[in-house]
Amino acid sequence: MCAAHLIYFSPTGTTRKIISSIAAGFGANCCNYIDFTLCSESKKEHFSDGIAIIGVPVYAGRVPEVCLERMANYRADNVPTIVVALYGNREYEDALVELRDVVTAHGFNVIAAAAFIGEHSYSTLNSPIAAGRPNSDDLALASGFGKQVAEKIKRNDFSAPEIAGKIPYKERVKFGGVAPETDAELCVCCGKCATVCPMDIITVSDRVTTQADNCIMCCACIKICELEARQFKHPLIAERRQLLITHCSTPKSPEIFL
């Protein structure tokens, strides 16, 4: 099999897990990991061979704006491509068709697509939302999906699938102004939260400060803090979390488009 270019935005690692499983099922002879989660790691790339697997999380039914900005660095010469949207068990809405349209405009040839479920960024131990997703069943399905894509290519079938979603896309929800807070009594200023922040808005010195205006609420800083010093205490997040628990607790299944 050919090489696979794994291109992804994955603040908490769930999107990377899924596209890695797809690549394993596809049987790629080598994998080129292109992680544009951190702004310092986003650089211009041009692809002319192999297969591309492009994965992003879903934020309020759309591809996050920061992903669109960083994906502007990537171009391809009609490379067969799988697009993947990972959402927190609510809805992926128009994110998958938006991702398809964006990468197609950049020269990628989308031949398959999938929407998978990942643990919601607002999920906590006391208030779980799709906790543990993607689970072993999700990863097995992702691997099987990769095998199906490989079989499609063997048939010399590079057709574009019909993908669920609407055009024009739903109105984008604005993020910013709300960010996790740091409990100074628990924090040891280790700096882990700053190293994983996709927006580079966390500064650590003798205390931790966050530029809330640019926060995308991915919660990577919360997930990585072993001391639980980073927390979302804003009532808006508590309200959204409860709505998700009330209306989105029934586990959803991944959807694939070939």
Number of C-alpha atoms within 10 A of each C-alpha: 12 14 17 25 21 21 22 24 24 21 23 23 13 25 24 22 17 28 28 21 20 28 29 19 21 24 18 18 12 14 18 11 14 16 18 21 23 17 14 10 11 17 14 11 12 12 16 14 15 17 26 25 23 26 28 29 30 24 25 21 23 25 23 21 14 15 17 15 10 18 23 16 14 17 19 20 13 16 20 24 27 26 26 27 30 30 29 27 24 21 18 24 20 23 29 28 23 20 25 24 13 16 21 17 13 18 19 26 23 26 22 26 28 20 28 27 30 28 21 24 22 22 19 15 7 6 14 17 27 26 20 14 21 22 17 10 11 19 20 16 21 28 21 18 24 25 18 17 25 21 13 16 14 11 9 9 12 18 14 16 13 12 18 17 16 13 8 9 14 14 10 13 10 11 17 12 12 19 24 21 18 21 15 13 7 11 17 13 17 13 17 16 23 20 16 20 22 22 17 17 16 20 16 15 9 9 14 20 14 18 15 17 12 15 21 20 21 21 23 22 26 25 19 15 16 10 11 14 19 24 17 17 13 12 9 10 16 14 10 12 20 14 12 21 16 11 10 17 15 12 14 14 13 18 15 17 17 18
